[in-house]
């Protein structure tokens, strides 16, 4: 049974890795199940259906695997931040939003391909980007959201949701662009990208809401 389970897990990993690479290179609209099965070195075309039922199931498993890595890294960073200060700055909190994926991309080529393949989903979703990220974020994302809420008392809940939606789309687009650059997550240029992204995020989230924006939001709410 142990041998069978090991083979099953190896097949699942091969299919997931092949899918990420192909989608990163071609775009999901140009990748068929048979392409993934072939790239994974599987002779039986039903291998993907056996392990994941369909392409949607395979992509869901990929997201779940990477989300678990991000959650674990963010939990580690949260612990370090809590040990350093009981009153984190807005910049500290913004780093928690970006640094887990950034560090994983720096250290893992497979994760960089994942960002390249799927990062645009957050940017382009027709749904709430906040909801999409929260569903994958786990407890560490909830803790980060609570810290962010406390750090931005000048924004009401609706304004914070609007800012966060824009911020998450901006961050995901920036990460995808960086993942498409040669050596995008290596050296001083990568660190410059990261710190510049945090600067922009602090500005986006921390800015006061204008009277014009508030008036339009109130008018929409009253309809």
Backbone bond lengths (Angstrom), bond angles and torsions (degrees), N, CA, C in turn:
res aa  C-N    CA-C-N  psi(-1)  N-CA   C-N-CA  omega(-1)  CA-C   N-CA-C  phi
1 X - - - 1.463 - - 1.516 111.22 -
2 X 1.348 117.47 -39.74 1.456 120.66 178.53 1.519 110.89 -61.95
3 X 1.322 117.14 -41.40 1.456 121.75 179.10 1.523 110.51 -65.25
4 X 1.321 116.98 -42.22 1.461 120.72 178.96 1.521 110.80 -64.66
5 X 1.318 116.77 -41.83 1.463 120.46 179.13 1.526 110.95 -64.61
6 X 1.331 115.96 -40.40 1.466 120.05 178.88 1.523 110.64 -62.43
7 X 1.336 117.13 -42.10 1.464 120.30 178.31 1.523 110.92 -65.09
8 X 1.324 115.87 -40.48 1.460 120.19 178.65 1.525 111.30 -62.49
9 X 1.316 116.61 -44.86 1.460 120.21 179.70 1.521 111.25 -66.38
10 X 1.327 116.93 -36.92 1.468 120.62 178.06 1.525 110.48 -64.92
11 X 1.335 116.69 -40.26 1.466 120.79 178.40 1.531 110.44 -65.08
12 X 1.322 116.40 -44.44 1.467 120.05 179.03 1.529 110.71 -60.70
13 X 1.327 116.01 -44.71 1.464 119.83 179.96 1.530 110.30 -62.72
14 X 1.326 117.17 -41.92 1.468 120.73 -179.45 1.519 110.91 -63.75
15 X 1.318 117.49 -41.42 1.462 121.25 178.80 1.527 111.23 -66.13
16 X 1.316 117.03 -42.45 1.462 120.55 179.50 1.526 111.25 -65.15
17 X 1.329 116.94 -44.01 1.464 120.79 180.00 1.520 111.01 -65.02
18 X 1.331 116.40 -41.18 1.463 120.07 179.57 1.524 110.72 -64.40
19 X 1.331 116.77 -41.45 1.460 120.61 -179.66 1.521 111.03 -62.94
20 X 1.324 117.20 -44.86 1.462 120.63 -178.86 1.527 110.20 -62.22
21 X 1.318 116.24 -45.26 1.475 119.27 -178.48 1.532 111.43 -63.27
22 X 1.314 116.52 -45.93 1.463 119.90 -178.77 1.531 111.41 -65.05
23 X 1.331 116.64 -42.93 1.464 120.07 -179.02 1.521 110.50 -68.25
24 X 1.331 117.26 -37.11 1.467 120.20 177.03 1.518 110.69 -63.74
25 X 1.328 117.31 -37.33 1.466 121.40 -176.95 1.527 112.78 -80.61
26 X 1.339 117.01 -37.78 1.465 120.53 -169.60 1.525 114.57 -112.73
27 X 1.324 117.15 -23.25 1.460 120.79 -167.97 1.511 109.61 91.02
28 X 1.324 116.42 144.24 1.462 120.22 -172.57 1.520 112.76 -63.27
29 X 1.334 116.69 -29.37 1.461 119.71 -178.18 1.526 112.18 -69.48
30 X 1.325 117.15 -13.31 1.464 121.52 -178.10 1.527 112.82 -110.79
31 X 1.318 116.39 17.27 1.469 120.74 -178.76 1.523 109.23 -121.93
32 X 1.332 116.30 125.50 1.459 122.11 177.80 1.525 109.67 -104.15
33 X 1.319 115.49 160.59 1.464 120.53 179.63 1.525 110.53 -57.46
34 X 1.316 117.07 -41.45 1.471 119.08 -178.98 1.530 111.21 -62.89
35 X 1.341 117.39 -31.72 1.464 120.17 177.32 1.521 110.61 -65.16
36 X 1.320 116.18 -43.06 1.461 120.97 -179.55 1.520 110.77 -65.23
37 X 1.323 116.10 -45.86 1.464 120.78 -179.50 1.524 110.20 -60.47
38 X 1.315 116.66 -43.68 1.466 120.23 -179.96 1.525 111.15 -65.79
39 X 1.333 116.94 -45.47 1.470 120.44 -178.89 1.517 111.82 -64.90
40 X 1.335 116.75 -26.32 1.464 120.70 178.51 1.518 112.56 -82.93
41 X 1.335 116.77 -0.66 1.461 120.21 178.10 1.507 113.80 76.61
42 X 1.340 117.31 24.03 1.454 121.57 -179.43 1.533 109.91 -98.34
43 X 1.296 116.66 133.97 1.457 121.14 -179.20 1.531 111.64 -84.50
44 X 1.320 116.17 -29.63 1.455 121.19 -176.84 1.521 109.68 -93.03
45 X 1.329 117.10 119.09 1.459 120.41 -177.19 1.519 112.84 -68.59
46 X 1.313 117.58 -14.57 1.463 120.48 179.40 1.531 111.93 -85.07
47 X 1.342 117.07 1.02 1.468 119.67 -177.25 1.527 111.81 -59.80
48 X 1.325 115.72 -41.33 1.465 118.44 -179.10 1.528 110.25 -65.94
49 X 1.330 116.94 -45.64 1.463 119.32 179.24 1.517 111.72 -62.71
50 X 1.325 116.79 -35.95 1.471 120.71 -179.25 1.531 110.67 -63.24
51 X 1.320 116.30 -43.81 1.465 119.63 -174.28 1.529 113.30 -88.87
52 X 1.348 117.71 -30.73 1.468 119.84 -172.72 1.531 113.85 -128.80
53 X 1.321 118.52 -0.24 1.463 125.64 -179.07 1.522 112.20 75.12
54 X 1.340 116.84 -50.43 1.464 119.73 -178.66 1.525 108.84 -160.76
55 X 1.335 116.01 -178.34 1.463 120.04 -177.81 1.526 111.32 -64.02
56 X 1.318 116.93 -37.33 1.465 120.45 177.71 1.523 111.05 -60.18
57 X 1.330 116.49 -41.80 1.457 120.25 178.50 1.517 112.10 -64.98
58 X 1.334 116.10 -38.52 1.464 120.43 177.70 1.525 110.63 -63.49
59 X 1.325 116.90 -46.48 1.462 120.22 -179.76 1.520 110.88 -65.55
60 X 1.324 116.86 -37.19 1.462 119.57 175.63 1.517 112.21 -60.85
61 X 1.328 116.59 -39.68 1.465 120.62 178.38 1.524 110.95 -67.31
62 X 1.320 116.82 -37.39 1.473 120.72 177.16 1.526 109.65 -62.45
63 X 1.322 116.67 -48.40 1.466 120.20 179.29 1.535 111.10 -60.24
64 X 1.321 116.77 -42.96 1.460 120.40 -178.43 1.527 111.16 -62.67
65 X 1.324 116.43 -40.93 1.457 120.88 -179.66 1.526 111.05 -64.56
66 X 1.321 116.91 -46.94 1.465 120.22 -178.99 1.521 111.38 -71.61
67 X 1.330 117.55 -35.73 1.456 120.15 177.34 1.522 110.85 -61.34
68 X 1.322 116.80 -38.13 1.468 120.12 178.55 1.528 110.77 -63.26
69 X 1.335 117.23 -38.95 1.461 120.67 177.26 1.525 110.78 -64.55
70 X 1.330 116.90 -43.94 1.459 120.76 -179.52 1.526 110.18 -64.74
71 X 1.329 116.78 -43.14 1.464 120.21 179.33 1.524 111.41 -60.32
72 X 1.324 116.42 -44.21 1.464 120.12 -179.36 1.522 111.24 -63.98
73 X 1.337 116.76 -42.07 1.465 120.39 179.61 1.531 110.54 -66.84
74 X 1.331 117.65 -41.34 1.460 120.18 179.67 1.534 110.47 -66.19
75 X 1.327 117.45 -38.77 1.465 120.37 177.61 1.529 110.51 -61.38
76 X 1.308 116.37 -39.82 1.470 121.08 177.20 1.527 110.87 -63.31
77 X 1.333 116.60 -44.36 1.459 120.54 180.00 1.527 111.46 -67.95
78 X 1.325 116.75 -36.23 1.465 120.71 176.46 1.520 110.96 -62.17
79 X 1.317 115.89 -41.91 1.461 119.75 179.14 1.526 110.61 -62.58
80 X 1.334 116.85 -44.96 1.466 120.53 179.36 1.521 110.98 -63.32
81 X 1.344 116.44 -39.90 1.461 119.87 179.14 1.519 110.54 -65.00
82 X 1.337 117.50 -42.56 1.456 121.12 178.81 1.511 112.92 -63.23
83 X 1.317 116.41 -32.33 1.466 120.46 177.53 1.518 111.63 -72.94
84 X 1.332 115.88 -25.88 1.466 120.68 -176.99 1.523 113.07 -87.45
85 X 1.338 116.81 -36.46 1.461 119.28 -176.28 1.521 110.18 -157.11
86 X 1.336 115.04 147.64 1.464 120.96 174.31 1.524 110.94 -94.57
87 X 1.323 117.12 -4.56 1.461 122.08 -177.17 1.528 109.64 -132.94
88 X 1.339 117.39 74.31 1.466 119.86 -176.04 1.522 111.67 -67.18
89 X 1.324 115.26 147.34 1.456 121.11 177.26 1.527 109.67 -79.03
90 X 1.334 115.95 167.12 1.468 119.76 175.82 1.524 110.16 -59.77
91 X 1.319 117.62 -37.22 1.468 120.26 178.35 1.525 110.81 -64.00
92 X 1.327 117.38 -41.38 1.466 120.69 176.53 1.524 110.66 -56.40
93 X 1.336 115.90 -44.00 1.463 120.53 -176.77 1.521 110.92 -71.16
94 X 1.328 116.84 -39.71 1.462 119.95 177.22 1.529 111.10 -62.07
95 X 1.310 117.03 -35.33 1.464 119.94 176.90 1.525 110.68 -61.83
96 X 1.331 117.01 -36.36 1.459 119.96 178.70 1.528 111.93 -63.46
97 X 1.323 116.45 -26.05 1.460 120.67 -179.94 1.523 111.84 -75.09
98 X 1.327 117.03 -28.21 1.467 121.39 -171.34 1.524 113.32 -114.20
99 X 1.321 116.68 -37.41 1.464 120.73 -169.43 1.528 114.47 -61.02
100 X 1.345 120.48 -37.86 1.473 118.00 179.62 1.533 112.67 -56.17
101 X 1.326 116.79 -50.93 1.475 119.62 179.71 1.521 111.17 -67.23
102 X 1.323 116.95 -36.44 1.465 120.42 179.94 1.529 110.73 -63.04
103 X 1.327 117.66 -46.99 1.463 121.06 -179.56 1.525 111.49 -64.87
104 X 1.325 116.75 -39.99 1.462 119.59 177.94 1.524 111.16 -65.42
105 X 1.338 116.46 -38.72 1.465 119.82 177.78 1.520 111.34 -66.37
106 X 1.324 117.26 -35.37 1.463 120.68 178.53 1.527 111.78 -65.12
107 X 1.311 116.49 -35.37 1.466 119.79 -170.96 1.522 114.32 -100.45
108 X 1.343 118.33 -9.22 1.460 119.65 -169.83 1.528 110.41 -140.67
109 X 1.313 116.52 113.66 1.467 121.45 -179.95 1.521 111.37 -62.66
110 X 1.335 117.47 -35.36 1.458 120.50 178.49 1.529 110.76 -63.85
111 X 1.318 116.66 -37.94 1.461 119.52 178.85 1.530 110.24 -68.71
112 X 1.316 117.20 -37.35 1.466 119.79 176.87 1.527 110.26 -60.94
113 X 1.325 116.77 -40.90 1.457 119.65 177.27 1.531 110.87 -64.87
114 X 1.318 116.63 -36.60 1.466 120.39 177.53 1.528 110.58 -61.67
115 X 1.330 117.17 -45.28 1.469 121.03 177.60 1.527 110.00 -59.54
116 X 1.304 115.66 -44.86 1.474 120.91 -179.38 1.522 111.21 -63.77
117 X 1.326 116.48 -37.29 1.462 121.16 -175.86 1.526 112.44 -78.09
118 X 1.328 117.51 -39.33 1.460 119.49 -167.69 1.529 115.55 -125.71
119 X 1.324 118.34 -6.45 1.455 119.60 -176.87 1.518 113.64 -59.70
120 X 1.337 116.41 -30.84 1.462 119.98 -178.64 1.519 112.80 -67.35
121 X 1.339 118.61 -15.95 1.463 120.97 -179.92 1.524 111.07 -57.81
122 X 1.332 116.25 -39.64 1.461 120.20 -179.48 1.530 109.89 -69.57
123 X 1.311 116.35 -41.97 1.465 120.18 -179.71 1.520 111.73 -61.98
124 X 1.323 117.52 -39.79 1.459 121.92 -169.45 1.521 114.43 -100.76
125 X 1.329 118.92 -2.41 1.456 119.75 -175.50 1.526 112.07 -59.55
126 X 1.336 115.79 139.94 1.458 121.23 175.08 1.523 111.39 -79.73
127 X 1.312 115.88 -12.71 1.462 121.36 179.80 1.526 109.14 -92.95
128 X 1.302 115.97 -172.66 1.458 120.82 176.37 1.527 109.96 -72.07
129 X 1.328 116.42 124.15 1.468 119.52 175.81 1.518 110.35 -64.10
130 X 1.324 116.87 -32.93 1.466 121.02 179.04 1.522 110.12 -62.83
131 X 1.325 116.50 -45.79 1.462 120.12 179.90 1.522 111.46 -64.40
132 X 1.330 116.60 -42.01 1.463 120.39 -179.81 1.519 111.35 -60.40
133 X 1.330 116.71 -46.82 1.463 120.64 -179.34 1.523 110.82 -69.09
134 X 1.328 117.12 -39.20 1.468 120.40 -179.53 1.519 111.57 -62.52
135 X 1.328 116.53 -38.08 1.463 120.29 179.66 1.523 112.23 -63.12
136 X 1.328 116.83 -25.65 1.466 120.95 -178.98 1.529 111.92 -101.94
137 X 1.339 116.61 -6.55 1.461 119.35 -168.03 1.509 116.79 -86.69
138 X 1.337 117.30 -25.18 1.449 119.98 179.63 1.521 113.55 68.87
139 X 1.315 115.28 -164.08 1.465 121.30 -175.20 1.521 112.34 -63.77
140 X 1.323 117.46 -36.76 1.461 119.45 -178.20 1.523 111.21 -64.76
141 X 1.335 117.81 -33.91 1.460 121.28 176.87 1.525 110.20 -69.58
142 X 1.325 117.37 -37.73 1.461 121.03 177.48 1.531 111.00 -63.91
143 X 1.316 116.18 -41.11 1.464 120.25 177.64 1.525 111.00 -63.83
144 X 1.323 116.09 -41.83 1.460 120.48 178.66 1.526 110.66 -64.02
145 X 1.329 117.06 -40.93 1.462 121.22 178.19 1.518 111.69 -62.41
146 X 1.332 116.17 -38.81 1.467 119.71 178.68 1.526 110.92 -65.72
147 X 1.325 117.07 -40.46 1.464 120.77 177.17 1.530 110.41 -64.24
148 X 1.317 115.83 -40.22 1.459 120.19 -179.46 1.524 110.95 -66.62
149 X 1.312 116.91 -41.74 1.464 120.87 177.80 1.532 110.18 -57.94
150 X 1.326 117.42 -43.87 1.463 121.55 -179.51 1.522 112.14 -68.23
151 X 1.330 117.21 -28.86 1.469 121.21 -176.40 1.523 112.83 -83.52
152 X 1.338 117.22 -10.51 1.468 120.87 -175.72 1.535 111.02 -125.88
153 X 1.325 117.51 59.74 1.470 119.88 -177.13 1.527 113.30 -66.94
154 X 1.339 118.17 -17.25 1.461 120.70 -178.76 1.525 112.65 -77.68
155 X 1.333 117.71 -8.73 1.460 121.82 177.83 1.520 110.10 -107.45
156 X 1.340 117.15 130.41 1.458 118.09 172.93 1.528 108.76 -75.06
157 X 1.321 116.54 175.16 1.463 119.61 -173.29 1.523 112.28 -61.35
158 X 1.318 117.20 -40.08 1.461 120.31 -178.97 1.525 110.66 -66.66
159 X 1.329 116.57 -42.40 1.468 120.58 179.03 1.525 110.44 -64.41
160 X 1.328 116.36 -40.39 1.467 119.39 179.31 1.520 110.72 -64.36
161 X 1.325 117.73 -38.97 1.464 120.76 177.86 1.525 110.86 -62.37
162 X 1.335 116.62 -41.90 1.464 119.49 178.72 1.523 110.54 -64.40
163 X 1.311 116.58 -44.40 1.470 119.98 179.73 1.520 110.83 -63.02
164 X 1.323 116.35 -43.89 1.460 119.82 -178.19 1.522 111.20 -65.37
165 X 1.325 117.14 -38.44 1.461 119.61 178.10 1.528 110.32 -59.40
166 X 1.324 115.99 -47.76 1.458 119.50 178.17 1.514 112.74 -65.23
167 X 1.340 116.08 -39.46 1.467 120.42 -178.73 1.526 111.21 -63.61
168 X 1.325 117.11 -44.05 1.461 120.46 -178.49 1.529 111.72 -66.79
169 X 1.320 116.65 -37.90 1.464 119.85 177.13 1.534 110.43 -66.17
170 X 1.331 115.75 -40.85 1.461 120.61 178.93 1.529 111.23 -64.27
171 X 1.312 116.60 -45.61 1.465 120.56 -179.49 1.524 110.89 -63.43
172 X 1.329 117.19 -44.89 1.470 119.23 -178.21 1.524 111.32 -64.63
173 X 1.331 117.02 -40.93 1.468 119.53 177.93 1.524 110.77 -63.77
174 X 1.315 117.14 -39.71 1.466 121.23 179.60 1.519 111.19 -65.72
175 X 1.332 117.25 -41.58 1.457 120.89 -179.88 1.528 111.47 -66.81
176 X 1.334 116.92 -40.06 1.463 119.51 178.14 1.523 110.26 -63.69
177 X 1.321 116.10 -44.79 1.469 119.46 178.70 1.524 110.61 -58.89
178 X 1.331 116.94 -43.66 1.459 120.21 -179.55 1.521 111.26 -65.78
179 X 1.330 116.65 -37.32 1.470 120.74 -179.97 1.523 111.51 -65.91
180 X 1.314 117.04 -23.68 1.460 121.01 -179.85 1.525 112.51 -86.01
181 X 1.321 117.20 -6.22 1.452 120.68 178.17 1.526 110.26 -87.15
182 X 1.318 116.33 143.52 1.455 119.67 175.39 1.522 109.13 -64.24
183 X 1.321 117.09 127.45 1.469 122.79 -178.48 1.528 111.13 57.61
184 X 1.353 115.84 35.52 1.456 120.12 -176.51 1.506 114.92 -64.70
185 X 1.318 117.95 -22.12 1.461 121.17 -178.75 1.531 111.33 -117.47
186 X 1.328 115.77 33.59 1.461 120.07 178.95 1.524 110.39 -127.81
187 X 1.315 115.97 143.44 1.455 121.70 169.75 1.517 115.06 74.85
188 X 1.321 114.36 -167.95 1.456 122.21 -174.82 1.522 111.87 -64.82
189 X 1.335 117.92 -34.26 1.453 120.22 179.79 1.520 111.37 -63.51
190 X 1.327 117.01 -35.61 1.462 120.97 176.95 1.522 110.73 -66.55
191 X 1.328 116.40 -42.42 1.467 119.87 179.03 1.524 111.07 -67.04
192 X 1.329 116.47 -33.72 1.459 119.96 176.07 1.535 109.86 -65.95
193 X 1.317 116.55 -43.69 1.468 120.62 176.10 1.523 110.44 -56.57
194 X 1.315 116.50 -48.69 1.461 120.79 -176.74 1.524 111.31 -60.98
195 X 1.302 117.51 -49.68 1.462 120.39 -176.99 1.527 112.02 -69.10
196 X 1.319 117.42 -34.43 1.460 120.22 175.46 1.528 110.72 -66.61
197 X 1.323 116.28 -37.48 1.458 120.40 177.42 1.522 111.11 -64.38
198 X 1.324 116.63 -41.35 1.463 119.76 177.74 1.524 110.39 -65.13
199 X 1.335 117.65 -41.90 1.466 121.01 176.85 1.530 110.36 -54.93
200 X 1.328 115.80 -47.97 1.461 120.34 -178.31 1.525 111.20 -64.65
201 X 1.318 116.15 -37.92 1.460 120.72 -179.60 1.524 111.20 -66.78
202 X 1.320 116.60 -40.86 1.461 120.86 176.78 1.532 109.88 -60.60
203 X 1.330 116.44 -44.49 1.453 119.84 179.01 1.512 112.55 -64.29
204 X 1.331 116.87 -42.15 1.459 121.41 -178.31 1.529 111.05 -64.08
205 X 1.311 116.34 -45.73 1.460 120.01 -176.39 1.526 112.76 -80.46
206 X 1.319 116.77 -32.91 1.461 119.76 -172.34 1.509 115.15 -86.63
207 X 1.328 118.24 -12.76 1.465 120.76 -176.71 1.521 111.19 -64.73
208 X 1.326 115.32 146.07 1.459 120.35 175.97 1.524 109.91 -68.36
209 X 1.317 115.97 149.61 1.457 120.52 177.09 1.525 108.62 -83.50
210 X 1.314 116.87 131.84 1.463 120.92 -177.47 1.520 111.18 -73.57
211 X 1.334 115.51 159.65 1.463 120.47 175.35 1.519 110.60 -61.67
212 X 1.340 116.72 -36.70 1.457 120.85 179.91 1.527 111.76 -62.83
213 X 1.323 114.97 -46.34 1.464 119.13 179.69 1.517 110.93 -63.77
214 X 1.309 116.54 -43.51 1.459 120.56 -179.10 1.522 111.47 -63.68
215 X 1.322 116.85 -39.20 1.465 120.55 179.85 1.524 111.14 -65.05
216 X 1.334 116.91 -42.90 1.464 120.12 179.14 1.525 110.50 -65.61
217 X 1.326 116.72 -42.17 1.459 120.39 179.46 1.529 110.92 -62.53
218 X 1.321 116.63 -41.10 1.465 119.93 179.07 1.516 111.44 -66.09
219 X 1.339 116.46 -39.26 1.452 120.28 179.12 1.525 111.38 -63.89
220 X 1.322 116.42 -41.47 1.469 120.92 178.51 1.518 109.95 -64.93
221 X 1.328 116.20 -41.86 1.465 121.10 -178.13 1.523 110.84 -64.52
222 X 1.325 117.39 -33.39 1.467 121.16 -176.26 1.521 113.51 -80.30
223 X 1.334 116.69 -12.38 1.466 118.81 -179.21 1.529 111.67 -69.60
